[in-house]
């Protein structure tokens, strides 16, 4: 069942991240404070290009959490960004960053069916979303009920992701795409933080490759956030952090082998299996440099909120 869940969520993630490149409508609402950051030429990559890059390179928090379970890695509350308190996030910048971090954590705890932690995270997420005027897109009661019942993890995970998809869409439509970009960046950092923590204790080739494959996706993140780098010291710091991570990936080499997808009939339906493969050439030192940088940057970001 969880294998099906990953396929569904992967498709939804492609939609979420490809949509982020829509152009801003000049007639849309301009918000005060950090919401008034000028977008300039933000989001000029085509949706097709973005979808292709993201689907090939992005390891979502859900995918990472699923892989950790396959590795029989026990759940650890120490991996969560528990120091982030919704009430302490004063600006829209802080709220958007926290939404990304906690959204990634929510995927992790839901995959492990940790009800208590998921409810606490959900309450914080709802408070942050309300602060950004997007709380209407989080069906708090339904998600809470599904978390407590532990009866339908597929519906729970899909509903959680759907909430973030709707928030992303609304922010872009209202000329606040920079906040959506922050959510995407912090969610990615948190998911890679989970992977970085685990790889230090549990050596696994699949997880190692997932980390190495992010060499290409870090470029996409930088293109996403770069239009805002000169607008604000906080954005400039995020840009500098991503550049630091990119530098650590500079020596990693990835070879892709493209193959035709395989189709087969199963349970009266058509199942398409991707057969592409990749080889990641990454030394132990390169892996350590990457994971150390991610852990350091993530910890700096959550303590500075």
N, C-alpha and C positions, 0 to 999 in steps of 0.2 A: 504493500500500500504506500509506503514512504517513497519507493522508487517512482511510482506514479506522481506523487506529490512534487518531487523534485522537477519532473518534466513540466508539470503545470506551472510551477513557480518560475522556472527558467524562462518559459514563454512570456509570462507576465513581466518578468524583469526586463526582457528585451523591449517590450512595449514601453515600460516606464522610462528606461534610459534613452531609447531612441526619441521619445517625445520631447525630451528635455531640450532639444535643439531648435524648437520652434522660435521664430523671430518675435520680438516684442512689438505689440501694436501701439503706436504712438498715442492713440486715444484712450489707452487704459489708465486706470487709477494710479497715481503716484502717492506712495505712503511716506510719512514723515520718518525722521530718525534714520536708522540704518536702511529702512525700506526704500529710501530715496536714492540709493546708489545707482549711478548711471550704468546702463548695460552696454553702451557703446555698440560694438559689433558682436556681442555675445551670441553664441548659439548658431553660427553660420554653417556648421557641418551639416551635411544632409542626413535625414533620418535613416536612409538606407545605409550610409557609411557607418553611422553610429550603431545601428542594429547589428551589422556584421561584426564590428569590432567588439561590442559588448558580449554578444552571444558566444564569441570565440574565446574571450579572455577573462571575463568577469567571474570570479568565484564569490558568489553571494554568501551572506551569513547563513542562509538556509543550507546551501550546498556544503559549506564548511562544517556546520553542526552535524549534518547527515554523515559526512565522511568521518568525523570524530566518533560517532556511534558505531560505524562500521569497523573502526579500529579498536572498539571496545575501550575507548578512553572514558573514564568516569567523569561525571558532571562535577564541575568545580565552581562554587560561587565566587571564588577569588578572581575569576576571570572577568567578572562583571564590572561595569563602570559605576559601582555603588556609591562613589563619592559625589556623583552628579545629583544634586537635589533640584527639583523643578522650581522650588521657591527662590532659589539663589540665582536663577538665570534672568538677569535684568533686561538685556537687550534682545532684539530680534535675532541678531547674530548668534548670541549665546543659546537662545531657545532652539534655533534651527540646528546648530551643531549638536546640542544635547539630544534632539529628536533622532538624529542619525545614529548616535552612539547607542541610545537606549532601544531604538528599533532593532539594531543588530543583536543586542542582548536579548530582546524579546524573542527573536527567532531561535536563538540558542536555548533559552530556558523552555520554550514551548516544545522544541524538538525532544528535549529530555523529560517533558511532562512534569516540570517542577511548578506545581500550581501556586504555591505561596509566593515564589519569586516573580512569577508571571503577573500575578494580580498587582503586586507592588509596582512593577515596571509599568503596567498598563495605566495605573493611576497617575504616575509621573508623566507618561506620554500624553495622556488626556489633558493634564494641566498645562503642559507645554504647548500642545496644539491649540488649546483655548487661548493662550497668550498670543498666539500668532493668528487668531481669528479663523482657525481651520478645524476646531474641535468637532464641528458638525459632521466631519467625515470619519470619525471614529465611533463605531457602534459599540460603546463601552459595555453595555449590559449583555449583548450577545456574545462578545468576545470573553467577557468574564464568566458567563454561564458555560461556554464551551471549555474554558480552562478548568473550571471546577469539576465538570463532568468527566473530563479526560476520555470522552467517548468518540470524538471525531476530530483527530488531529489534522486531517486534511482540510476540513472546513475551517478550523481554527487558524491554521497557517495561511490559508488563502484569504480569509477575511482580514487578517492582520496586514498582509501585503496589499490587499485591495484598498485599505485605508490610506496607506502611504502613497499608492498610485493616485488616488483622488486628491490628496493633499498636494502632490507634485503638480498635477494638472491645474488645480485652482491657483496655486502660486504663480505658475507661468502665465496663466490667462490674465492675472491681475498685475502683471509687470513686476513680479517679485521673484523671478527665476533665480536670482542670486541666492535666495534662501533655500530653494530647492537644491541648488548646486552644493551648498554647504551640507545639507542632509546627506547627499550622495557621497561626498568626500568623507564625512565622519563615519558613515555606515561602512564604507570600504575600509577605512583605517581600523575600525573595531573588528571587522571580520578577519582582517589580516593579523590583528593583535591576537585573536583567539588561535589562529594557526601558528603564529610565532611562539606563543607560550607552550603549545602542545608539542611542537616539533623538537623543543629542547629536552623533553622528557620521553617522547615516544617517536622513535625514528621510523618513518613510513615513507616509502617511495611516492605513493600517491599524494600525500600531503606535501611532500617536498616539491613535487612537480607543480601542484596548485600554487604554491608560493612563487616558484620560479616563473610560471606563466604570466604573472602579473607585470612582467617587464613591459609588455605591450599596453596593458590597460592603464598603467601609470601615465603614459603619454596622453591618453584620452582624458584622464582626470585633469591633467595640467591644461589641456586645451579648453576644458570645461570652465575652469576657475580663472584662467589667465586674463580674461577681459576685465576682471575686478581687482587685479593685483595692485594697481596704482591708485586705487580709490580710497583705501583705508588701511591703517596699520594692522588691523586684525586680519584683513584679507591678505595683506602682504606677508604676514607670518605664515598663513596657510600655504601660500605659494612657495615660500622659502622651504617649508617642511617637505612639500611634495618634490621640490627640486632635489633636496637632500636624499630622499628615497630613490628618485630616479638615478642619481649618481651611483648609488649602491648597486643598482641593477645594470650598470653600464657594461659589465664584462660577462653578463649572462647571455648565453646563446641558445636560441630555440629553433628547432627544425620542424616544420610542419609537413605532414604527408596527407594530401587531399585524396579522398576516396568517395565513390558514389554511395549514397545512403542505401540501406537494404530495407525493403518493404516485405512485410509478412502479415498474414491474416491471423488474428487471435481473438477469440471470444466474439466472433461476428464482426470485428472491426479491423481496420488496417493500422498496423503498427509500423512506424518508420524509425529505423535505428541508424544513427550517425556512425560512420566508421572511420572518420578522420582520426589521425593520431599525431602525437607530437613527441619530440625528444628534447628534454631540457638539460643542457650542459652547464652545471653550476657546481663549483667547488664547495667544500665544507666552509672555507673561509668566507666565500661570497655569501653563502646562506646565513652564516653567523652575522656578517655585516648588515645584511638586509633586515633580518629579524631583530637585531639589536637596535637599529635605527627606528623601526616601526614601533617597538615597545617603548623606546625613549620618547618618541614624538607623541604617541598616544597618551602616555602618562602626563606629559607636559600639558597637553590640550585639556584633559579632564580636570587637572588640578588648577588650571588657570581660569576655569569657567566661573 
